[in-house]
């Protein structure tokens, strides 16, 4: 079938949804007969929804397959570039860290000599000026790269984290209790009635 939505087809779906919504809005149950009619309406809703979902999947499946194929085609290339970028940045950063350490060590050596009296202050200022700062950037024909300091957070003791920052994994808890019969402190099992269309 075509992946284009035919106006006539969409109008049929819209009419069905509008009709069902109207009946659902007007629904009142006062008797068993009303309950039986509501069961028919619920089954009609389920059937219409299944039909529309099937049509949607029929239209989107080829697109999803194409998208997946395109992503699979480009993924190795993207991973290759990402790995190469990571390697270059790691080597650059190692150089910057090494140079930072070298400059700081030399500054400390000059300061110690001034403090000790084996170097004059004006000579030290000249040497510090000559020394400069460790490189923080590089410029090539294609552009400029630079380092920056980014503040990050890591967990060092998860047991000290205040409760307000912890989020229970409800899916894992539900599976443990309902499928594995586990007992989880602070959790209760309750029952809730729901209507099921068959």
N, C-alpha and C positions, 0 to 999 in steps of 0.2 A: 504493500500500500504506500501511497505517497506520504511524505513527511510534512506536506503543507496542510494547514487546517482549512478544510473547505468551509466557507461561510454557512452553507446549509447544515453541515454536520455540527458546527459549533452552536448554531441556533437550536438544533434539536436538544443538545446537552443543556443549554441555558434554560430552555423551556421545561425540561425534566426537573432540573434543580429548583427552578422557581415554583413549579407545581408542588414538589415535595416540601419545600420550605413553607409554602402556604398551608398545606395540610398539617405540617408539624406545629405551626404557630396556632392553628385553630383546634388542636387536639385537646380534648377533655375526656377523662375516663370516669364514668359513673356506674358502669355495669360490666359484666363479663363480655357482653357483646361489644362494648366499646374497647375493652382490652384485646379482644380478638381482632378488631379492625386495626388497632394500633400495632399489633403483631404483624399484620399484613403490610402496614406502612413501613415498619422497621425492616422487614425483609425486602421491600421495594427499594428502600434507601441503600441497603447493603448490596443489592444486585446492581443498581445504577452506579454506585461508587466503584464496584468491581469492574464494570464495563468501561467506565471512564479511565480508571487506573490502567486497565489493559491497553486501551487505545493510546494513552499517554506513553506507556512503556514501549509500545510498538513504534511510536514516532521517535522516542528519545534513544532507544537501544542502539540504532546505527550510529547516532551521533556520539554516544558514550564509547562505543567500540572504536570509532575513529579517534576520539580524544585520547583514549587509552593507548592506541597504537602510536599516535604522534608523540605522546609523553615518553613511551618506551623507546622510540627512535632517538629522541634528544637527550634522554637521561644520561647515557654514558658520556656524551659530550659535555654536558653541564657538570657532571661529577669530575671529569678530567680537568676542566677549568677551575673548579672549586679546589681540587687537590693541589694544582699548580699554584693557585693564589695563596693557599694556606702555607705551602712550602716557602714561597718567596717572602711572605710576611714574617714567617718564623725566623728565616735567616736575617732579614732586615732588623727585626726586633732584637735578636741575639747580638747583633753588631751595636745597636743603640745602647743596650744594657751594658755591654762590655765597655763601650766608650764612656758612658755615664760613670761607671765604676773607676775607670782610669783617670778621668778628670777630677772626680771627688778625691781620689787618693793623692793626686798631685796637689790639689788645693790644700788638703790636710798637711801634706809635707811642707809646703811653703809656709803655711800658718805656724806650724811647729818651729820652723827655723826662725821666723820673726819673733816668736815667743821666747825662744832660746837665746836670741840675740845674735845669731850667726848670719842673719840677713836683714838689711835695712828695709823699712816699711815701703819707701818709694820704689826700691828694687822689686819687692814683692808685688806691688800694684802693677808694675810693668809686666812681670812674669804672669800674673793672673790674667791681665789683658791679652797677652800673647797666647795664653792657654785657651781662652774662650770657653764656650760651652760645648757639651757633647752634641753631636748632630741630632736634630729632631726631624729633619726632612731630607728629601733627595729630589733633584730635578733632572729629568731626562728629556729626550726629544718629544715624547708623547704626553708629558704632563708632570705633575708634582705629587709626591707622596709625603705624608708627614705622620708623626706619632702624636697620639693624644692619650691622656690618662682618663680612664673611664671608671667610675665608682660602681662596684658590683657587690652583691650580697651572697654569702654562702652560709649554710647551716653548719654550725660546729657542734651543737648539742641539742638534738631534737627534743629531748625531754624537758628542756628549759623553756621551750617556746610556749607563750601564753595560749590558753585554750581558744581565745577569740580568733587566732590565726590558723586553727586546725579545721579541716573540712572532712567529715566522715564520708567514706566511700560507700554510699547507700547500695550500689549495685553489688559490691563485694559482700556487704553485710547480708543483703537479701538472699544471695546465693548460698552463703554459709548457713543461714537459718533454715530456709525453705527447702534446699536441696541436700544439704549435708547434715541437717538436724543439729547444728552447732548451737551453743548457748552463748549469747553475746550480752555482756553486762550493759545495762542502760538502754536496751532495745526490747520492745514488746511486739508480739504478733497479734494482729487484730483482723477481724473479718468485716468485709464491706459488700453489701449486695449490689449487683450490677445486672442490667438486662442484657441478654445475649440473644442475637438473632441466629437461627440455624436454617 
